[in-house]
Amino acid sequence: MTENTTTPTVAELEAQQAALTAAQAELDRQMAAASLGSVQAAKAVLDRAASIKVADDLEPLVEQLPANSVARQQIMNVITVNRGVRDLLGREVARLEALAAAPVEEEAN
């Protein structure tokens, strides 16, 4: 018994690919819209004066610890993460806002 199947043409495959790409773009937009509020809330927490003060308060203590100290290394990690994540979340909020607002292009037939 032989199976009678046809191989899709390049045009058919490109059409399928375009449809999948459009569906992925819509899912990305929906995920951005759904997560935007949480990312904004996390950024707001890190932007609070108390959060910013953590890194500022820890910084002078670093110089009082030996260079090879685990405590010094961990304090430096906290400072770096505290400042770096705040900046990263600011960029992520902007990216999610743009993505959530982006209209999804309809597939041209």
N, C-alpha and C positions, 0 to 999 in steps of 0.2 A: 504494500500500500504506500503510495507516495502522497506527501502532503503538498497541497497547492498553495504556496504563500508567495506574495510579491514583496519585493524589497521596496521600501519607500523611496521616493525620488528626493533629490537634494532640496527641491522647493518645498516638498511636504515636511521634510525634517526641519528646514529653516522656519516654516510656519509653526511647527510644534515648539521649536526653541523660543520663538518670539512670544508665544502664548505663555510658556513657562516663565520666561523672563518677566513678563508683565505681571503674572501671578506672584512671583517672588517680590517684585517691587511693591505690590499692594500689601503683601504680608509684612515687609520691612516697614512700610509706612504705618500700618496698624500697630506693629510692635513698638515703634518709636512713640506713637501717640499714647499707647498704654503705659509705657515706662517713664514718660517725660515727668510726670508729677513726682514720682519717687526720686528720680535723679535731682530734680529741683529741690526737693525737701532735704536730701542728703547734703547738697551744696549749701543750703541755708544753714544747716547745723554747723558745717565746717566754716562758714563765714561769720559765725557768731564771735563776738569779741573773746569769749571764754575759750573757744577752740583755737583761735589765733594766738592767744596768750600762752597756751601750752608750749608751743614751739619757742616763743620768745622767752618764757621762764626757764626752759630747759637749756637753752643755748649757753648761758654763762656757766652752767654747771659742767659742761663738757670740758672746759679748760682745767677744771679741778681734778680730773680723772686721768690716770695713766693712759698713754696713747694706745697700748695694747689691751686695755681693759674691756671685758665683755660689756660691762655697764655703759662705758663710753660708746661703744659700737651700737648698742641697742638704743641709747638716747639719740644718737645721730640718725638712726633709722627712723625713730619716731618723728624727729624734726623734718627729715626729708619727706616722709610719707605725709605728714600733716600739711606741709606746704605744697607738695607735688599733687596730691589727690585733689586739693582745693582747686588748683589750676586745671587739672585734667577734667574735673566735673564741670567747670565753667565751659570748657570746649565741648564737652559731651552734651550739655544742655543746648548749646547753640546748634550742634549737629542734629540732635533729636527734634528741636523745634523746626529746623529747615526740612528735615525728612518727613515729619508729621504733616507739615503744611504743603508738601509737594504734591501737585496733582499727578495722578497716575495716567500716563498716556494710553489712550485706547489703541488697540491693534488696528492698523489700517488694512482694510480688505481690498 
